[in-house]
């Protein structure tokens, strides 16, 4: 793990939790959340950041807009709220050997928060504030406060992107800038 407080792309994995057909329509500001998730997954492809996605069993598939940009990886099905309660998730994280999890997804106060709290024992955790959601904005805010108090870093989509890029003027920067501008 880097001694710097800045996140390095070689130490992180993007985790997309339960962005599914039966969940997303009930989430406050779900359209904005989905737009940021699509942006982050595309950005992960630009900078070579691995992505792990999960699906809560019996709640439908990952939404089509996100499935279309996910790397050639099938989401991991789970019954537990905490992703670490699923052996396939634990194995996927272990197999990547990266010390930092960048968490996104729904619901912030259930699956995201429980995963963050569990992960903090062994990992650095960054939670992307504008890429997590709950049905209730209050629940989302409480979740962000709780995981931050426990030691997670709260960040935003653009903050994370520019932190991993580190500099302007590169091909990666130009590709990311198109994502930021929405073109």
N, C-alpha and C positions, 0 to 999 in steps of 0.2 A: 504494500500500500504506500502511496506517495506520502512524503512528509508534508507536502503542501496541503493547504486547506481547500485548494481548487480540485475539483473532480477531474480525473484523467480518464480518457476513453478506454485505455487498456486495462482499467481496473473495474469497470462498471458493466452491468447488464440491465437492460430495460425490461421491466416486468409489467405486462398489461393484464389486469385482473378483471375477468368476467364482463366484458363489454358485449352483452348478449341481447338478442331480439326481445325477450320478455322482460328485461330489466331496464334497458336504456330509455324507453319511452316514459317511464315514471320518474326519471332523474331530473332534478332542477337544472336548468341550463344545459340539458343533454346535448343539444346541437353544438354548442360552443365546446363542450368537453370532447365530443367526437372529433371536431375539427382539429383540436390540439393533439389528440391521440394520433390521428392520421399524419399530422405534421411530424410528430415525434418518431413514429415508425419509419416514415420516409427519411427523416434525418438520420436515424440509426443506420439505414442502408448506406447513406452518404459517407458516414465516418466509421463504418465497420463495427458498430455496437451490436452485440448479440441481443436478441429479443426472445423472451419466454412469455407465452400467453396462456391464460387459464380460462376454463369455462366451468361454471357451477352446473353440475348435472341436473337435468330436467328443466332447465330454463332457456332452452333453445341454443342456437348456434351463435358464434361471434357475428356481429352485424356485418352485412355485406361490404360497406364502405371500408371497414377495417380489414376484413378478410382479404380484400383486393390488394392491400399493400403489405400485409404480413409476409415475412420471408417464408421460404418453403418449410414451414414448421407447422405441425398440427397443434392446436391448443390442447393443453393438458386438462382432462376432465377431473373434477374433484367434487367431493361431498362436504368436506370440511370448509369452514369459513376461512380459517388460517391456512394459507397455501402450504405452510410447512407441515401440516397434518396429512399431506398427500405425498406418499413416497416417490412418485414420478417427478413431482416438482422438486423435492429435495435432491434427487439424483441429477436433474437437469442443472440446478444451481451448482451443485458440487462438481459436476462435469466441466463446467466453464471455469472454475477456479478463480473467480473474480470476487474481490472482497466487498464490493459496493453494489447494492441493489437500488435501482431507480424505480420507484413504485408509482404506478398509475392505475386508474380503474374505478370500479364501483363495487359495493358501496363503500364510501370513505370510512364510515364509522363502524363497519362490520369487517368485511374481508380485507380491505386495505389496512385498516388500523391493526387488526389482529396479526396480519402478516408482518407489518412493520415492527410491532412490539416483540414478536417472536424473533425476528431477524436481528434485532439490536444486540442480542447476546453474542453473535458471531460475525456480524457484518456492519459496515457503515450503511446507513439508509438515507436516501433522498426521496422525498415525496413531492411530486410535481403538483402544486396547489391548483392550477387551472386545468389539470388533466385527471383529477379525481372528483367524484361527485356522489351525492346521496339524494334520496327523494326530498329530504328536508335540508335547506341551506344551514339551519341551525346544527343538525347532526354533522354535516360536513365540517363546519367551523370548530365544533367541539373535538372532532377526530383530529384535525390538524393541530389544535392546541395540545391535545394529549400526546400525540406522537412526538411533537417538538419537545415537550417537557421531558419525555423519556429519552431524548437524544437524537431524534431524526432531524435531518436538515430539510427545511421547507424551501422549495425553489419554485420557479415558474418555467413554462415551456421555453420562452426566449432566453431566460437567464441560463438554463441548462445548455441550450444549443450554443450560445456564445462562449460559455465556460469551456465546453468541450472543443470548440473550434480554436480558441486561443488567439487567432490572428486573422486579419483581413487580407485580401489580395490573393488568396489561394483558390484553386478550382472548387474545393470543398466549400469555402466561404461563399463563392458565387452561387453554387447550387443551393446552399442553405438560405441565402438571401432571397432566392426565388420562392422558397417555402414561406419565409417570414412575410414577404409581400403578397403572397397568395397568387403568384403568377405561374 
